[in-house]
């Protein structure tokens, strides 16, 4: 039996598959402090005043011309220093506060990308890997937007396989500078950047290193602004480096360890993207509901139709899970960070270690939330009918802007494979024990004892029982795949994707359930119905993905036994999901927005 003990203990990355979590130990959207609410409101006031009136401008290349000035105005209000230590001009904030800020600050059309790069990818490399001199030299000016930064990883021949990049830096004869040559593409904010974090191989090194490159060094040229499908007002250019002299003291972190830097910086970017797209989904949800409440057909508002209410119910459930995922992950990161600080680790070192601990959850959050955002926006556009397809509609802007989020910060396909790979790496290093619970489940299969005892029939008891069954099903398939395929598993990308889909949906459902259980005093009926919708979706998803995975590496009697076990564990009792969606829809129709 999987450990269902929910006693408070320090969270561990990836352990959600085999351990329970105490609802009181996590933080949720409802737990924002007054200070966090004030920060969010200040950002929203800025966006309403400065960005919203320019929505059409940011849906064109004209937005790239005004973004730098608006970034400086954000800096004047102190918004670019959230989470940066005070000694560098920022203000200390835990990770939950940083994400509370990101959710609203990075979801303002194409300008959100400009703000996001400056405060995330433009800061994280220095915070996580910079030495004291590098931090002191650059962070204060990044916080004030005197220096605008960008992150240069992707190359024409090196996308997901970043380490195959051809950019090269050669140490000069005097040993004082690296001479950098190469090119990068799809570089956000390149058009106005003064500082470039550039990944390149030094001399004949097999792996990347990261260099801090100032535009003032010379030898840097830019391609034209890319005319993209969406996020048009966000500067995206190719960057060319020709014999750029980079002082040796501008090597970031250790030589030959650039890929590690890139991966861990992307962990930060992934969870922040997962956060910002949540607010995008809520904006689209509001546009859809507003239109449905106003639009009349056959003598009544279309929001009264069952087909529309079905959409509203599913959209709301997705958003509820999106919020739960990023808040839960942030609270785990803060919990580990606090423990590391208490153990005497340097504050800035704890940032890297705490985020790296939850790299699996960061990747899960990125994949789930970017795809949930796309679903919500697509449904909101559909609710608009032909009006939604007009380029004059705001929902069409969200639709085009959202598509990039499944590509940024590592494609969702790459992230899916990383999720499983990182999980099994932890197992191989002895940080997670999946074999003991797998052996217990295998024994239960033989003894026809897979199902946990019946509960008292209460909602939370039944939901947690189902959660444990779904964890068993996922662990059974993942563990069996690892045992049978061993080192070959990493080459079986389709199976990895099936396993990742189980883990992603499982984490989403559990996060929502924990949230509902923690806040039983707030709109409990609506929350229970949202959680139920997610539970049935999770059971169906795991049943399908597990079946396809098993078909790929088992056969005969073994396949039949495993499939029967999965079907037993993913079976849920009959429930009127139509009525659940209608209850949820009625609540939000009356609110005329996502407000819970």
Buried (B, 14 or more C-beta within 10 A) or exposed (E): EBBBEBEEBEBBBBBBBBBBBBBEBBBBBEBBEEEBEEBBEBBBEBBEEBBEEBBBBBBEBBBBBBBBEBBBBBBEEBBBBBBBBEEBBBBEBBBBBBBBBBBBBBBBBBBBBBBBBBBBBBBBBBBBBBEEEBBEBBBBBBBBBEBBBBBBBBBEEBBEEBEEBEBBBBEEEEEEBBBBBBBBBBBBBBBBBBBBBBBBBBEEBEBBBBBBBBBEBEBBEBBEBBEBEBBBBBBBBBBBBEEBBBBBEBBBBEBBBBBBBBBBBBBBBBBBBBBBBBBBBBBBBBBBBBBBBEBEEEEEBBBBBEEBBBBBBBBBBBBBBBBBBBBBBBBBBBBBBBBBBEEEBEEBEBBBBBBBBBBBBBBBBBBBBBBBBBBBBBBBBBBBEEBBEEEEBBBBBBBBBBBBBBBBBBBBBBBBBBBBBBBBBBBEEEEBEBEEBBEBBBEBBEEEEBBBEEBEEEBBEBBBBBBBBBBBBBBBBBBBBBEEBEEEBBEBBEBBBBBBBBBBBBBBBBBBBBBBBBBEEEBEEBBBBBBBBBBBBBBEBBBBBBBBBBEBBBEEEEBEBBBEBBEBBBEBEEEEBEEBBBBBBBBBBEEBBBEB
